[in-house]
C-alpha cells in the first residue's frame, strides 16, 4: 500500500492527466449559507439541518464529521445535488449561486461516490473501466487514447494486477479504489465521497485517504463524510467541518480543533484521539450545554467577521475562516461546455454490449427459465393430450389456452419484476454521475430481455401445441404464437412497471394479484354477466384480449368439423355438441372478434406500460 501511495503522489504531482484530451480543470470553491433540511414525520416535520453555513475550497481534503444522525450525510447529499427536495438555503460555486442553470453545469463537473460500492459484479475491472470510458468520453476521444487512460488509472490506483478480476471478487479497498477510478475518467474538479473508509481495514483506509489527499493537491475539491477516523487518518485531513444535531460546532483546520474546544472549556485528555474526543462532545457526553455553546461560538464567529477568516487562526479562542472564492463563472461554463457529449446511439450500443456480457456470464438463469418452460409445456401437453382436435374436449382445450396465456403472462412478468429494484443503486450512481441518459439505458435493458422471452415462449409453445393436437395450419399456428408472445412481452412491461413503482416486498405480491384479477374477465364470466361498474376492466384487460384472440385463432376462421372422440384417441360417438367449434365461440361471446385490432391493442397497451415505466424510473431518479 505504501508503494501505491508513493506512486500515486509522484504521478499526480507530475499531472499526467495533461497527456490526455481533457480541457483545463478549473478550481471550484463551494460555499453554502443557511442550509436547512427537514423531512415529513407522521404528524410534523423533522428538522435535520438548522441553517448551517461554510465553505469548502479547492486544493483541500475536507472531512465532514459528526455522530450518527447528526446530518453529515444529508449535508453532503445537498451539496452534491443528490438531495434537493426539502432543503433550503444558498449554495455558491466560486461565489456565484448554483441556480439559473448552474446546477446542471455543476453536476456535469462533479461526481458522487456512495458509501456502498455499487458495482456490476459480473464484469471485470478492465471491462468496467472500458464501458465507463466509452460512455463518458463518447466518440470525441480516440479508442487508443481511451485505452492509455484506462491503463494509466488502473496503474495509478494499484488495480493493474486485478484488471481481469470480476468486481464481485475484489476486496473492500479494491472496490473503493475502482469506484474512484471510474469517476476520475473525466477528471472532475469536485469529488464527493460518503463514508469512503467504511468497511476497510487500517491499511486500505490509509491508502484511500492518501489517494484523496493527493487528488486534492492537484486543485480538486474533495469532500467526504467520515464517522470516527483514527488519529493518523484525522491528521491527514486539511479541513474539518463538524456537525452535532444538525448544527455546525466547528469548521477550520484539524490543528485548530483542540485549541477551539479548549477555549470552550473542553480539554482533550492526553493521548486521546482528537477525533474520538470530538464525537464524544458532539453526542453530549460532556453535557448538552457544551454543544449549544460550541454552536453559538461558531455562529458568533461568523457574525463577528461577517464571514470567515482568511486563514485558520484563533480569534477570541475561536477558529474561523473567511470566504475567499472569487466570482468566476467563465471558467466553469467553458469547462462544462467542453466536456465530451456522448450520442444516445453510442450510449445504447455500449449499454447493450455490457448487458450481453453480463447475461452470457449468468447463463444459468436463462437455462433454468428454459428448463421450466419446457417442463410446464410437457406437463400441459400430457394433461390436455389431443384436446385440440376432439369436439368432446373443447372445454379442456379452452382451459389449455387459458393456462397457456396465464403461465406465459406470469413467466414474462415475474422474470423482470425485481430486475429494476435489484440494480436501482447502481443505476442511481451511474445516472447521477452522468454516465448515460435514461432512454438508452431502458431500451438496452428491454432489448436484451425480449429475445430471451421470445425464446422461452417458443420452448413452451411448440411442444405443447403439438402434444395437444392443435391444427397444423401455418396461419393458425402463427396467430396463436403471435398472441402468446405479445401477452408475454406486455406482461414483461407490467413487471417492469410494478418493480419500478412499488417496494420489493409488495412487487412480488401485487404483480400476481393484478394478473389474476385481469384474467377473470372473459374466462370466468361473460361480458353480459359482469356488473356495470366492472365492465371497464373487461375492456382494458389485455389478458382477456389475448385469451379470446388465441381461442379464436384455433376455432374461428371457418374451422372444419371436429371429430367426436370417445377417449381422445379413437372411436367416435354419434353426436357431440361442439362438433362445429364456431358454436362454442358464439356461446362464449367470442365470435365477433377483430384479430388485427386485438393484436394492436395488446401491443399498444405494452408500449403504454413501457412508457409509464420509463416515467416512473425518471421520477425516482430525479425527484430528489
Secondary structure in CASP SS format (residue, H / E / C, confidence):
PFRMAT SS
TARGET T0000
AUTHOR 0000-0000-0000
METHOD secondary structure of the structure
MODEL  1
X C 1.00
X H 1.00
X H 1.00
X H 1.00
X H 1.00
X H 1.00
X H 1.00
X H 1.00
X H 1.00
X H 1.00
X H 1.00
X H 1.00
X H 1.00
X C 1.00
X C 1.00
X H 1.00
X H 1.00
X H 1.00
X H 1.00
X C 1.00
X C 1.00
X C 1.00
X C 1.00
X C 1.00
X C 1.00
X C 1.00
X C 1.00
X C 1.00
X C 1.00
X E 1.00
X E 1.00
X E 1.00
X E 1.00
X E 1.00
X E 1.00
X E 1.00
X E 1.00
X E 1.00
X E 1.00
X E 1.00
X C 1.00
X C 1.00
X C 1.00
X C 1.00
X E 1.00
X E 1.00
X E 1.00
X E 1.00
X E 1.00
X E 1.00
X E 1.00
X E 1.00
X E 1.00
X E 1.00
X E 1.00
X E 1.00
X C 1.00
X C 1.00
X C 1.00
X C 1.00
X E 1.00
X E 1.00
X E 1.00
X E 1.00
X E 1.00
X C 1.00
X C 1.00
X C 1.00
X C 1.00
X C 1.00
X C 1.00
X H 1.00
X H 1.00
X H 1.00
X H 1.00
X H 1.00
X H 1.00
X H 1.00
X H 1.00
X H 1.00
X C 1.00
X C 1.00
X C 1.00
X C 1.00
X C 1.00
X C 1.00
X E 1.00
X E 1.00
X E 1.00
X E 1.00
X E 1.00
X E 1.00
X E 1.00
X C 1.00
X C 1.00
X E 1.00
X E 1.00
X C 1.00
X C 1.00
X C 1.00
X C 1.00
X H 1.00
X H 1.00
X H 1.00
X H 1.00
X H 1.00
X H 1.00
X H 1.00
X H 1.00
X E 1.00
X E 1.00
X E 1.00
X E 1.00
X C 1.00
X C 1.00
X C 1.00
X C 1.00
X C 1.00
X C 1.00
X C 1.00
X C 1.00
X C 1.00
X C 1.00
X E 1.00
X H 1.00
X H 1.00
X H 1.00
X H 1.00
X H 1.00
X H 1.00
X H 1.00
X H 1.00
X H 1.00
X H 1.00
X H 1.00
X H 1.00
X H 1.00
X C 1.00
X C 1.00
X C 1.00
X C 1.00
X C 1.00
X H 1.00
X H 1.00
X H 1.00
X H 1.00
X H 1.00
X H 1.00
X H 1.00
X H 1.00
X H 1.00
X H 1.00
X H 1.00
X H 1.00
X H 1.00
X H 1.00
X C 1.00
X C 1.00
X C 1.00
X H 1.00
X H 1.00
X H 1.00
X C 1.00
X C 1.00
X C 1.00
X E 1.00
X H 1.00
X H 1.00
X H 1.00
X C 1.00
X C 1.00
X H 1.00
X H 1.00
X H 1.00
X H 1.00
X H 1.00
X H 1.00
X H 1.00
X H 1.00
X H 1.00
X H 1.00
X H 1.00
X H 1.00
X H 1.00
X H 1.00
X H 1.00
X C 1.00
X C 1.00
X C 1.00
X E 1.00
X E 1.00
X E 1.00
X E 1.00
X E 1.00
X C 1.00
X C 1.00
X C 1.00
X C 1.00
X C 1.00
X C 1.00
X C 1.00
X H 1.00
X H 1.00
X H 1.00
X H 1.00
X H 1.00
X H 1.00
X H 1.00
X H 1.00
X H 1.00
X H 1.00
X H 1.00
X H 1.00
X H 1.00
X H 1.00
X H 1.00
X H 1.00
X C 1.00
X C 1.00
X C 1.00
X E 1.00
X E 1.00
X E 1.00
X E 1.00
X E 1.00
X E 1.00
X C 1.00
X C 1.00
X C 1.00
X C 1.00
X H 1.00
X H 1.00
X H 1.00
X H 1.00
X H 1.00
X C 1.00
X C 1.00
X C 1.00
X E 1.00
X E 1.00
X E 1.00
X E 1.00
X E 1.00
X E 1.00
X C 1.00
X C 1.00
X E 1.00
X E 1.00
X E 1.00
X E 1.00
X E 1.00
X E 1.00
X C 1.00
X C 1.00
X C 1.00
X H 1.00
X H 1.00
X H 1.00
X H 1.00
X H 1.00
X H 1.00
X H 1.00
X H 1.00
X C 1.00
X C 1.00
X C 1.00
X C 1.00
X C 1.00
X C 1.00
X C 1.00
X C 1.00
X C 1.00
X C 1.00
X H 1.00
X H 1.00
X H 1.00
X H 1.00
X H 1.00
X H 1.00
X H 1.00
X H 1.00
X H 1.00
X C 1.00
X C 1.00
X C 1.00
X C 1.00
X C 1.00
X H 1.00
X H 1.00
X H 1.00
X H 1.00
X H 1.00
X H 1.00
X H 1.00
X H 1.00
X H 1.00
X H 1.00
X H 1.00
X H 1.00
X H 1.00
X H 1.00
X H 1.00
X H 1.00
X H 1.00
X H 1.00
X C 1.00
X C 1.00
X C 1.00
X C 1.00
X C 1.00
X C 1.00
X C 1.00
X E 1.00
X E 1.00
X E 1.00
X C 1.00
X C 1.00
X E 1.00
X E 1.00
X E 1.00
X C 1.00
X C 1.00
X C 1.00
X C 1.00
X C 1.00
X C 1.00
X C 1.00
X C 1.00
X C 1.00
X H 1.00
X H 1.00
X H 1.00
X H 1.00
X H 1.00
X H 1.00
X H 1.00
X H 1.00
X H 1.00
X C 1.00
X C 1.00
X C 1.00
X C 1.00
X C 1.00
X H 1.00
X H 1.00
X H 1.00
X H 1.00
X H 1.00
X H 1.00
X H 1.00
X H 1.00
X H 1.00
X H 1.00
X H 1.00
X H 1.00
X H 1.00
X H 1.00
X H 1.00
X H 1.00
X H 1.00
X H 1.00
X C 1.00
X H 1.00
X H 1.00
X H 1.00
X H 1.00
X H 1.00
X H 1.00
X H 1.00
X H 1.00
X H 1.00
X H 1.00
X H 1.00
X H 1.00
X H 1.00
X H 1.00
X H 1.00
X H 1.00
X H 1.00
X H 1.00
X H 1.00
X H 1.00
X H 1.00
X C 1.00
X C 1.00
X C 1.00
X H 1.00
X H 1.00
X H 1.00
X E 1.00
X H 1.00
X H 1.00
X H 1.00
X H 1.00
X H 1.00
X H 1.00
X H 1.00
X H 1.00
X H 1.00
X H 1.00
X H 1.00
X H 1.00
X H 1.00
X H 1.00
X H 1.00
X H 1.00
X H 1.00
X H 1.00
X H 1.00
X H 1.00
X H 1.00
X H 1.00
X H 1.00
X H 1.00
X C 1.00
X C 1.00
X C 1.00
X C 1.00
X H 1.00
X H 1.00
X H 1.00
X H 1.00
X C 1.00
X H 1.00
X H 1.00
X H 1.00
X H 1.00
X H 1.00
X H 1.00
X H 1.00
X H 1.00
X H 1.00
X C 1.00
X C 1.00
X C 1.00
X C 1.00
X C 1.00
X H 1.00
X H 1.00
X H 1.00
X H 1.00
X H 1.00
X H 1.00
X H 1.00
X H 1.00
X H 1.00
X H 1.00
X H 1.00
X H 1.00
X H 1.00
X H 1.00
X H 1.00
X H 1.00
X H 1.00
X H 1.00
X H 1.00
X H 1.00
X H 1.00
X H 1.00
X H 1.00
X H 1.00
X H 1.00
X H 1.00
X H 1.00
X H 1.00
X H 1.00
X H 1.00
X C 1.00
X C 1.00
X C 1.00
X C 1.00
X C 1.00
X C 1.00
X H 1.00
X H 1.00
X H 1.00
X H 1.00
X H 1.00
X H 1.00
X H 1.00
X H 1.00
X H 1.00
X H 1.00
X H 1.00
X H 1.00
X H 1.00
X H 1.00
X H 1.00
X H 1.00
X H 1.00
X H 1.00
X H 1.00
X H 1.00
X H 1.00
X H 1.00
X H 1.00
X H 1.00
X H 1.00
X H 1.00
X H 1.00
X H 1.00
X C 1.00
X C 1.00
X H 1.00
X H 1.00
X H 1.00
X H 1.00
X H 1.00
X H 1.00
X H 1.00
X H 1.00
X H 1.00
X H 1.00
X H 1.00
X H 1.00
X H 1.00
X H 1.00
X H 1.00
X H 1.00
X H 1.00
X E 1.00
X C 1.00
X C 1.00
X C 1.00
X E 1.00
X C 1.00
X H 1.00
X H 1.00
X H 1.00
X C 1.00
X C 1.00
X H 1.00
X H 1.00
X H 1.00
X H 1.00
X H 1.00
X H 1.00
X H 1.00
X H 1.00
X H 1.00
X C 1.00
X H 1.00
X H 1.00
X H 1.00
X H 1.00
X H 1.00
X H 1.00
X H 1.00
X H 1.00
X H 1.00
X H 1.00
X H 1.00
X H 1.00
X H 1.00
X H 1.00
X C 1.00
X C 1.00
X C 1.00
X C 1.00
X C 1.00
X C 1.00
X C 1.00
X E 1.00
X C 1.00
X E 1.00
X C 1.00
X C 1.00
X C 1.00
X C 1.00
X C 1.00
X C 1.00
X E 1.00
X C 1.00
X C 1.00
X C 1.00
X C 1.00
X C 1.00
X C 1.00
X C 1.00
X C 1.00
X C 1.00
X H 1.00
X H 1.00
X H 1.00
X H 1.00
X H 1.00
X H 1.00
X C 1.00
X C 1.00
X C 1.00
X C 1.00
X C 1.00
X C 1.00
X C 1.00
X H 1.00
X H 1.00
X H 1.00
X H 1.00
X H 1.00
X H 1.00
X H 1.00
X H 1.00
X H 1.00
X H 1.00
X H 1.00
X H 1.00
X H 1.00
X H 1.00
X H 1.00
X H 1.00
X H 1.00
X H 1.00
X H 1.00
X H 1.00
X H 1.00
X H 1.00
X H 1.00
X H 1.00
X H 1.00
X H 1.00
X H 1.00
X H 1.00
X C 1.00
X C 1.00
END
